[in-house]
Amino acid sequence: MLRATQAVTEMRHWTEARGGRPCRDEESGRLWIALPGEPCEARDVGWDEFEVTFRVNGLVFLYDDAPGARRLFVGKPDAARAWMCGGARDAAAQA
């Protein structure tokens, strides 16, 4: 089932349970979660830095809570709504 949260502890638990890590693009500031087998296109960041940027920018985390699911989105609420309606993973997922 697809869920939405702005709780970083919930996002971190989901991410770490799947072996993921937080990333940030230096040029655009975009945040995302890289799961195993996916490159971190810019640089890995710590959860402290990720949380500050996530909260300051009012971002939302959408994720599938099914066991082993990898479907996720990090971005602004409007972009999250578009993603839920069939948008691509990368659609406007910016900090």
DSSP file (Angstrom, degrees, kcal/mol; ACC not computed):
  #  RESIDUE AA STRUCTURE BP1 BP2  ACC     N-H-->O    O-->H-N    N-H-->O    O-->H-N    TCO  KAPPA ALPHA  PHI   PSI    X-CA   Y-CA   Z-CA
    1    1 A M              0   0    0      0, 0.0    64,-2.5     0, 0.0     2,-0.3   0.000 360.0 360.0 360.0 137.1    0.0    0.0    0.0
    2    2 A L  E     -A   64   0A   0     62,-0.2     2,-0.3    63,-0.1    62,-0.2  -0.600 360.0-176.5 -78.5 131.9    1.3    3.5   -0.9
    3    3 A R  E     -A   63   0A   0     60,-3.3    60,-2.5    -2,-0.3     2,-0.4  -0.892  15.1-148.8-128.0 157.4    1.9    5.7    2.1
    4    4 A A  E     +A   62   0A   0     -2,-0.3     2,-0.3    58,-0.2    58,-0.2  -0.968  22.3 163.0-126.0 143.6    2.9    9.3    2.6
    5    5 A T  E     -A   61   0A   0     56,-2.1    56,-2.9    -2,-0.4    -2,-0.0  -0.993  37.0-163.3-153.6 156.7    4.9   10.8    5.4
    6    6 A Q        +     0   0    0     -2,-0.3     2,-0.8    54,-0.2     3,-0.1   0.167  64.9 112.7-117.9  10.0    6.9   13.8    6.5
    7    7 A A     >  -     0   0    0      1,-0.2     4,-2.1    54,-0.1     3,-0.3  -0.761  53.6-161.2 -86.7 112.1    8.4   11.9    9.4
    8    8 A V  H  > S+     0   0    0     -2,-0.8     4,-3.0     1,-0.2     5,-0.2   0.838  89.2  58.8 -64.8 -32.9   12.1   11.5    8.8
    9    9 A T  H  > S+     0   0    0      2,-0.2     4,-2.2     1,-0.2    -1,-0.2   0.899 107.3  46.9 -63.8 -38.5   12.3    8.6   11.3
   10   10 A E  H  > S+     0   0    0     -3,-0.3     4,-2.3     2,-0.2    -2,-0.2   0.920 113.9  47.9 -65.5 -44.7    9.7    6.7    9.4
   11   11 A M  H  X S+     0   0    0     -4,-2.1     4,-2.7     1,-0.2    -2,-0.2   0.916 112.0  49.9 -62.2 -44.1   11.5    7.4    6.1
   12   12 A R  H  X S+     0   0    0     -4,-3.0     4,-3.1     2,-0.2     5,-0.3   0.916 109.7  50.4 -63.3 -43.7   14.8    6.4    7.6
   13   13 A H  H  X S+     0   0    0     -4,-2.2     4,-2.1    -5,-0.2    -1,-0.2   0.942 113.2  45.7 -59.2 -48.6   13.4    3.1    8.9
   14   14 A W  H  X S+     0   0    0     -4,-2.3     4,-0.7     2,-0.2    -2,-0.2   0.925 116.0  46.9 -59.8 -46.2   11.9    2.2    5.5
   15   15 A T  H ><>S+     0   0    0     -4,-2.7     5,-2.9     1,-0.2     3,-1.0   0.938 113.7  45.3 -63.4 -50.3   15.1    3.1    3.7
   16   16 A E  H ><5S+     0   0    0     -4,-3.1     3,-1.3     1,-0.3    -1,-0.2   0.829 105.2  61.6 -67.5 -31.3   17.5    1.3    6.0
   17   17 A A  H 3<5S+     0   0    0     -4,-2.1    -1,-0.3    -5,-0.3    -2,-0.2   0.743 110.3  42.8 -64.0 -21.8   15.3   -1.8    6.1
   18   18 A R  T <<5S-     0   0    0     -3,-1.0    -1,-0.3    -4,-0.7    -2,-0.2   0.270 120.5-107.3-106.9   8.6   15.9   -2.0    2.3
   19   19 A G  T < 5S+     0   0    0     -3,-1.3    -3,-0.2     1,-0.2    -2,-0.1   0.715  71.9 145.0  75.3  20.6   19.6   -1.2    2.4
   20   20 A G      < -     0   0    0     -5,-2.9    15,-0.2    -6,-0.2    -1,-0.2  -0.238  33.2-156.2 -87.4 176.7   19.1    2.3    1.0
   21   21 A R  E     -C   34   0B   0     13,-1.9    13,-2.7    -2,-0.1     2,-0.2  -0.991  23.3-104.2-151.4 150.7   20.8    5.6    1.7
   22   22 A P  E     -C   33   0B   0      0, 0.0    23,-2.1     0, 0.0     2,-0.3  -0.547  38.9-175.0 -79.1 143.2   20.0    9.3    1.4
   23   23 A C  E     -CD  32  44B   0      9,-2.7     9,-1.8    21,-0.3     2,-0.3  -0.908  11.5-162.3-134.2 160.4   21.5   11.3   -1.5
   24   24 A R  E     -CD  31  43B   0     19,-2.2    19,-1.2    -2,-0.3     2,-0.6  -0.981  19.3-132.7-147.7 134.0   21.7   14.9   -2.6
   25   25 A D     >  -     0   0    0      5,-2.5     4,-2.4    -2,-0.3     5,-0.1  -0.767  15.8-151.9 -84.0 121.3   22.5   16.5   -5.9
   26   26 A E  T  4 S+     0   0    0     -2,-0.6    -1,-0.2     1,-0.2    16,-0.0   0.870  90.8  47.3 -62.8 -38.4   24.9   19.4   -5.3
   27   27 A E  T  4 S+     0   0    0      1,-0.2    -1,-0.2    -3,-0.1    -2,-0.0   0.948 127.4  21.6 -72.1 -49.9   23.9   21.4   -8.3
   28   28 A S  T  4 S-     0   0    0      2,-0.1    -2,-0.2     1,-0.0    -1,-0.2   0.697  93.4-129.9 -93.1 -20.9   20.1   21.2   -8.0
   29   29 A G     <  +     0   0    0     -4,-2.4    -3,-0.1     1,-0.3    -2,-0.0   0.425  50.5 160.1  83.4  -1.2   19.8   20.4   -4.3
   30   30 A R        -     0   0    0     64,-0.1    -5,-2.5    -5,-0.1     2,-0.3  -0.280  27.4-150.3 -59.1 133.6   17.5   17.5   -5.1
   31   31 A L  E     +C   24   0B   0     -7,-0.2     2,-0.3    62,-0.1    -7,-0.2  -0.788  25.2 154.2-101.0 148.5   17.1   14.9   -2.4
   32   32 A W  E     -C   23   0B   0     -9,-1.8    -9,-2.7    -2,-0.3     2,-0.5  -0.974  40.8-111.0-160.2 172.7   16.4   11.2   -3.1
   33   33 A I  E     -C   22   0B   0     -2,-0.3     2,-0.6   -11,-0.2    39,-0.1  -0.953  24.6-154.0-111.7 124.5   16.8    7.8   -1.7
   34   34 A A  E     -C   21   0B   0    -13,-2.7   -13,-1.9    -2,-0.5     6,-0.1  -0.886  11.5-159.7 -99.2 123.8   19.2    5.4   -3.5
   35   35 A L    >   -     0   0    0     -2,-0.6     3,-2.4   -15,-0.2   -15,-0.1  -0.578  41.9 -66.8 -94.7 163.0   18.4    1.7   -3.0
   36   36 A P  T 3  S+     0   0    0      0, 0.0    -1,-0.2     0, 0.0   -16,-0.1  -0.198 126.0  24.8 -51.4 135.7   20.9   -1.1   -3.6
   37   37 A G  T 3  S+     0   0    0      1,-0.3    -3,-0.0    -3,-0.1    -2,-0.0   0.326 102.9 101.1  89.3  -7.3   21.7   -1.4   -7.2
   38   38 A E  S <  S-     0   0    0     -3,-2.4    -1,-0.3     2,-0.0     2,-0.1  -0.921  72.5-124.4-109.7 134.2   20.9    2.3   -7.9
   39   39 A P        -     0   0    0      0, 0.0     2,-1.0     0, 0.0    -4,-0.1  -0.442  14.0-125.6 -74.0 149.6   23.7    4.8   -8.1
   40   40 A C        -     0   0    0      1,-0.1     4,-0.1    -2,-0.1   -16,-0.0  -0.862  26.8-153.3 -88.9 103.3   23.7    7.9   -5.9
   41   41 A E  S    S+     0   0    0     -2,-1.0    -1,-0.1     2,-0.1     3,-0.0   0.604  78.2   6.8 -63.5 -14.1   23.9   10.3   -8.9
   42   42 A A  S    S-     0   0    0      1,-0.1     2,-0.3   -17,-0.1   -17,-0.2   0.436 119.5 -36.8-128.7 -85.8   25.7   13.0   -6.8
   43   43 A R  E     -D   24   0B   0    -19,-1.2   -19,-2.2     2,-0.0     2,-0.2  -0.999  48.0-110.8-150.6 148.9   26.8   12.3   -3.3
   44   44 A D  E     -D   23   0B   0     -2,-0.3     2,-0.3   -21,-0.2   -21,-0.3  -0.503  37.1-165.6 -69.6 145.3   25.6   10.4   -0.2
   45   45 A V        -     0   0    0    -23,-2.1     2,-0.1    -2,-0.2    -1,-0.0  -0.919  21.6-105.3-128.8 158.9   24.6   12.6    2.7
   46   46 A G     >  -     0   0    0     -2,-0.3     4,-2.3     1,-0.1     5,-0.2  -0.378  32.5-110.6 -77.0 162.3   24.0   11.9    6.3
   47   47 A W  H  > S+     0   0    0      1,-0.2     4,-3.0     2,-0.2     5,-0.2   0.828 115.9  59.6 -64.2 -31.1   20.5   11.7    7.7
   48   48 A D  H  > S+     0   0    0      2,-0.2     4,-2.0     1,-0.2    -1,-0.2   0.950 110.0  40.9 -62.7 -48.3   21.1   14.9    9.7
   49   49 A E  H  > S+     0   0    0      2,-0.2     4,-2.1     1,-0.2     5,-0.2   0.913 115.8  51.4 -64.2 -43.1   21.7   17.0    6.5
   50   50 A F  H  X S+     0   0    0     -4,-2.3     4,-2.8     1,-0.2    -2,-0.2   0.929 109.4  50.4 -59.2 -46.6   19.0   15.2    4.7
   51   51 A E  H  X S+     0   0    0     -4,-3.0     4,-2.7     2,-0.2     5,-0.3   0.909 108.8  50.5 -62.3 -44.0   16.5   15.9    7.5
   52   52 A V  H  X S+     0   0    0     -4,-2.0     4,-2.7     1,-0.2     5,-0.2   0.949 115.2  42.5 -59.7 -49.5   17.2   19.6    7.6
   53   53 A T  H  X S+     0   0    0     -4,-2.1     4,-1.9     1,-0.2    -2,-0.2   0.908 113.9  52.8 -63.9 -42.5   16.8   20.0    3.9
   54   54 A F  H  <>S+     0   0    0     -4,-2.8     5,-2.3    -5,-0.2     4,-0.3   0.923 115.5  39.8 -58.2 -47.9   13.7   17.8    3.8
   55   55 A R  H ><5S+     0   0    0     -4,-2.7     3,-1.3    -5,-0.2    -2,-0.2   0.927 112.9  52.8 -71.8 -45.6   12.0   19.8    6.6
   56   56 A V  H 3<5S+     0   0    0     -4,-2.7    -1,-0.2    -5,-0.3    -2,-0.2   0.863 113.9  44.6 -58.6 -36.7   13.0   23.3    5.4
   57   57 A N  T 3<5S-     0   0    0     -4,-1.9    -1,-0.3    -5,-0.2    -2,-0.2   0.418 108.3-123.7 -91.2   1.8   11.7   22.6    1.9
   58   58 A G  T < 5 +     0   0    0     -3,-1.3    -3,-0.2    -4,-0.3    -4,-0.1   0.887  49.6 171.3  61.8  41.1    8.4   21.0    3.1
   59   59 A L      < -     0   0    0     -5,-2.3     2,-0.3    -6,-0.2    17,-0.2  -0.298  22.5-144.9 -82.5 167.3    9.0   17.8    1.2
   60   60 A V  E     - B   0  75A   0     15,-2.9    15,-1.9    -2,-0.1     2,-0.5  -0.951   3.9-142.0-130.8 150.3    7.1   14.6    1.4
   61   61 A F  E     -AB   5  74A   0    -56,-2.9   -56,-2.1    -2,-0.3     2,-0.4  -0.969  14.8-169.7-115.3 120.4    8.1   10.9    1.2
   62   62 A L  E     +AB   4  73A   0     11,-2.5    11,-2.2    -2,-0.5     2,-0.3  -0.910  17.9 161.8-106.9 137.6    5.8    8.5   -0.6
   63   63 A Y  E     -AB   3  72A   0    -60,-2.5   -60,-3.3    -2,-0.4     2,-0.6  -0.994  41.9-116.4-154.4 156.0    6.6    4.8   -0.3
   64   64 A D  E     -A    2   0A   0      7,-1.8   -62,-0.2    -2,-0.3     5,-0.1  -0.856  21.2-160.9 -93.8 121.7    5.1    1.4   -0.7
   65   65 A D        +     0   0    0    -64,-2.5    -1,-0.1    -2,-0.6   -63,-0.1   0.357  49.7 121.3 -89.2   7.8    5.0   -0.4    2.6
   66   66 A A  S >  S-     0   0    0    -65,-0.1     3,-2.5     1,-0.1    -2,-0.1  -0.428  81.6 -85.9 -66.3 144.2    4.7   -3.9    1.2
   67   67 A P  T 3  S+     0   0    0      0, 0.0    -1,-0.1     0, 0.0    -2,-0.1  -0.281 113.9   4.7 -53.6 127.7    7.5   -6.3    2.2
   68   68 A G  T 3  S+     0   0    0      1,-0.2    -2,-0.1    -3,-0.1    -3,-0.1   0.434  92.8 150.5  78.0  -0.7   10.4   -5.8   -0.1
   69   69 A A    <   -     0   0    0     -3,-2.5    -1,-0.2     1,-0.1     0, 0.0  -0.311  27.4-174.4 -65.8 148.9    8.8   -3.0   -2.1
   70   70 A R        +     0   0    0     -7,-0.0     2,-0.4   -35,-0.0    -1,-0.1   0.282  40.1 123.0-125.9   6.2   11.1   -0.4   -3.6
   71   71 A R        +     0   0    0     -7,-0.1    -7,-1.8     2,-0.0     2,-0.3  -0.598  36.6 147.3 -77.4 124.8    8.6    2.2   -5.0
   72   72 A L  E     -B   63   0A   0     -2,-0.4     2,-0.3    -9,-0.2    -9,-0.2  -0.978  30.4-164.4-154.7 163.6    9.3    5.6   -3.5
   73   73 A F  E     -B   62   0A   0    -11,-2.2   -11,-2.5    -2,-0.3     2,-0.4  -0.971   0.9-169.5-151.8 137.4    9.2    9.3   -4.1
   74   74 A V  E     +B   61   0A   0     -2,-0.3     2,-0.3    15,-0.3   -13,-0.2  -0.994  44.8  83.8-126.5 123.0   10.9   12.3   -2.4
   75   75 A G  E    S-B   60   0A   0    -15,-1.9   -15,-2.9    -2,-0.4    18,-0.2  -0.991  75.1 -33.4 173.4-169.9    9.7   15.8   -3.4
   76   76 A K     >  -     0   0    0     16,-0.6     4,-2.4    18,-0.4     3,-0.2  -0.362  58.6-111.3 -71.6 151.4    7.3   18.6   -3.0
   77   77 A P  H  > S+     0   0    0      0, 0.0     4,-2.2     0, 0.0     5,-0.2   0.862 116.6  51.7 -54.7 -40.7    3.6   17.8   -2.3
   78   78 A D  H  > S+     0   0    0      1,-0.2     4,-1.8     2,-0.2     5,-0.1   0.915 111.9  46.3 -63.8 -41.8    2.4   19.0   -5.7
   79   79 A A  H  > S+     0   0    0     -3,-0.2     4,-2.4     1,-0.2    -1,-0.2   0.854 109.5  56.1 -67.4 -33.9    5.0   16.8   -7.5
   80   80 A A  H  X S+     0   0    0     -4,-2.4     4,-2.5     2,-0.2    -2,-0.2   0.905 105.7  50.5 -64.2 -41.5    4.1   13.9   -5.2
   81   81 A R  H  X S+     0   0    0     -4,-2.2     4,-1.3     2,-0.2    -1,-0.2   0.915 111.2  48.5 -62.5 -42.2    0.4   14.2   -6.3
   82   82 A A  H  <>S+     0   0    0     -4,-1.8     5,-1.9     1,-0.2     3,-0.2   0.908 110.8  51.2 -63.4 -41.6    1.5   14.1   -9.9
   83   83 A W  H ><5S+     0   0    0     -4,-2.4     3,-1.7     1,-0.2    -2,-0.2   0.900 107.3  52.9 -62.6 -41.4    3.8   11.1   -9.3
   84   84 A M  H 3<5S+     0   0    0     -4,-2.5    -1,-0.2     1,-0.3    -2,-0.2   0.801 104.5  57.3 -64.3 -27.6    0.9    9.3   -7.6
   85   85 A C  T 3<5S-     0   0    0     -4,-1.3    -1,-0.3    -3,-0.2    -2,-0.2   0.189 140.1 -72.6 -90.5  17.7   -1.2    9.9  -10.7
   86   86 A G  T < 5S+     0   0    0     -3,-1.7    -3,-0.2     1,-0.2    -2,-0.2   0.496  83.4 146.6 111.3   4.2    1.3    8.2  -12.9
   87   87 A G      < -     0   0    0     -5,-1.9    -1,-0.2    -6,-0.2     2,-0.0  -0.263  53.6 -94.6 -69.1 161.7    4.2   10.6  -13.1
   88   88 A A    >   -     0   0    0      1,-0.1     3,-1.4     2,-0.0    -1,-0.1  -0.284  33.3-107.7 -72.1 160.7    7.8    9.2  -13.4
   89   89 A R  T 3  S+     0   0    0      1,-0.3   -15,-0.3   -16,-0.0    -1,-0.1   0.844 120.1  46.9 -56.5 -36.6   10.0    8.7  -10.3
   90   90 A D  T >  S+     0   0    0      2,-0.1     3,-1.1   -17,-0.1     2,-0.7   0.464  77.5 130.0 -88.7  -1.2   12.1   11.7  -11.3
   91   91 A A  T <  S-     0   0    0     -3,-1.4    -8,-0.2     1,-0.3     3,-0.1  -0.378  94.9 -37.5 -63.4 106.0    9.2   14.1  -12.0
   92   92 A A  T 3  S+     0   0    0     -2,-0.7     2,-2.0     1,-0.2   -16,-0.6   0.770  82.7 157.6  53.3  33.8   10.0   17.3  -10.1
   93   93 A A    <   +     0   0    0     -3,-1.1     2,-0.3   -18,-0.2    -1,-0.2  -0.491  28.1 139.8 -86.2  69.4   11.4   15.5   -7.1
   94   94 A Q              0   0    0     -2,-2.0   -18,-0.4   -64,-0.2   -64,-0.1  -0.849 360.0 360.0-119.5 150.7   13.4   18.5   -6.0
   95   95 A A              0   0    0     -2,-0.3   -65,-0.1   -67,-0.1    -1,-0.1   0.438 360.0 360.0 -77.0 360.0   14.2   20.1   -2.7
